[in-house]
Amino acid sequence: MSRSRTHLPISHQDAREQVAAVLYGCARDQIVNALHGSSSSERVLDRLRRALRSHTFPCGSGRFVLRPIVDSLDARSRAEGIHILHPWDHARQEHPREMGPVLMADFCGRLNLPPERERAVVALLLDHYLLTVLSLLAVRVWDNGDPDQNLDALSQLIELLHGPEGSGLRIVDDAETLLLLAVSYYHPAEESYSRLLRKVQTLDRSHLLQVALPSAAMLGSHLRWGLRFMYQRDLVRMRADNVVDYPWLLFSILTSMREYARLREAGTDVSQREPVVAALLNGLSADPWAFRDQPPTALADMRVEHSEFRELFSRYHFDLLHEFSRQRPAPASYSPLGFACNFPLNAVVGTVACTLIDDAPQPSLNALFSRAHSGGSPAETYARRLTTFALGSRERLDATGAPLIVYDPYDGAQHYNLVVHTLQYPMQPMRPAS
């Protein structure tokens, strides 16, 4: 049984150990039993909601108290402009009073699920809450200790969360993807994105790549959605409204490009390069001109990195176009180029909500950003299911009536053709900045 610590600041290792105590063994099962089997006349979801808000969970004759670590990690993140517990509410233009897991419990309460599903629902909502706490840990890996080791230790906790003692809900495969999901929505303090990117760039090569590959795919998805639904294919508007995304996008594709060059020099097989090639294609898919031509305003301070990407891409230009062809979307297979969402966090909410509704199994979110070689794959079924959910009610659409999540294979094919057509000729040397 974990015991709350009263001294501050709480170290990353100490916080991990306290969360691990909830993830190991039968602790979650005991929490669910305590919430579901209470003799109180209070509804089980109301008991869960109270536990979530207090970050305190009954367990046998004791309780798990996570409030001290949550408050400590959340305060440090808020000081940097990052709000993990309370994502931005675009409709009201403010951070909601209740945190995400509580809002999900409220959503569940409106579903009128049958009593026989209560226990499974409590288990799933508990795991969603614990994923949120792990998200706080993801953005704080640089606080103390070695950040690379902290990420590895956090990935182990994610495996515990998704292990046999949990609800069966699987959201992400590793800590690096969780880090990206944790901040994948609008933050009014835009400097927070730049500050986090500078931290990410201190990681070792292996962890840089582990961040860059899903980052390229997520940003491609985010910008493709915006280009189609928010900006009506107007690149000028999209670039002006996403100035914090373009440095992350350049980091993602440059890191991937460096890895591609390393793999080529090592004489690797084309299949070993496929994840890197897929990340490059995803990252370039919404705006290949930003990296073929003069850097846009958002990348004005990254001309050196922009030039390095162009030089490396030009070095392997024809080989890359050939390897891109292996990623060409086809009707009989799933392509991540066809999956777009306003923010990846929308897909997380949709995943939890869909699982609450019908309890059907699904792969992790990482699968949505990976190519499947056959039709009817779990990723394709998952993407279509999320699209149906996003179209399910008016409140799930944006202000223009567009779904926040959409899988459209035809749009994916258009973006593939866009990249190949735009980059079909070797890039010309760039004139020095005046």
Salt bridges, closest charged atoms under 4 A:
ASP14 OD1 - ARG5 NH1 2.76
ASP29 OD1 - ARG119 NH2 2.69
GLU42 OE1 - ARG50 NH2 2.43
ASP46 OD2 - ARG43 NE 3.29
ASP71 OD2 - ARG67 NE 3.22
ASP74 OD2 - ARG78 NE 2.89
GLU80 OE1 - ARG140 NH1 3.20
GLU80 OE1 - LYS199 NZ 3.09
ASP89 OD2 - ARG92 NH1 3.15
GLU98 OE2 - ARG49 NH2 3.32
GLU98 OE1 - ARG53 NE 3.32
ASP106 OD1 - ARG49 NE 2.78
GLU118 OE1 - HIS36 NE2 3.72
ASP127 OD1 - ARG28 NH1 2.91
ASP143 OD2 - ARG76 NH1 2.64
ASP143 OD1 - ARG140 NH2 2.70
ASP148 OD1 - HIS207 ND1 3.22
ASP152 OD1 - HIS207 NE2 2.78
GLU159 OE2 - ARG170 NH2 2.77
ASP173 OD1 - ARG170 NE 3.12
GLU191 OE2 - ARG198 NH2 2.71
ASP204 OD1 - HIS207 ND1 2.73
ASP245 OD2 - HIS222 NE2 3.32
GLU259 OE1 - ARG205 NH1 2.86
GLU259 OE2 - ARG262 NH2 2.75
GLU265 OE2 - ARG315 NH1 3.87
GLU274 OE1 - ARG326 NH2 3.89
GLU274 OE2 - ARG371 NH1 3.72
GLU274 OE2 - HIS373 NE2 3.68
ASP287 OD2 - ARG239 NE 2.74
ASP293 OD1 - ARG292 NE 2.77
GLU308 OE1 - ARG258 NH2 2.78
GLU311 OE1 - ARG315 NH2 3.06
ASP319 OD2 - ARG264 NH1 3.05
GLU323 OE2 - ARG273 NH2 2.90
ASP358 OD1 - ARG385 NH2 2.57
GLU380 OE2 - ARG384 NH2 3.24
ASP408 OD2 - ARG228 NH1 3.03
ASP411 OD2 - ARG228 NH1 3.99
ASP411 OD1 - ARG233 NH2 3.14
ASP411 OD2 - HIS415 NE2 3.55
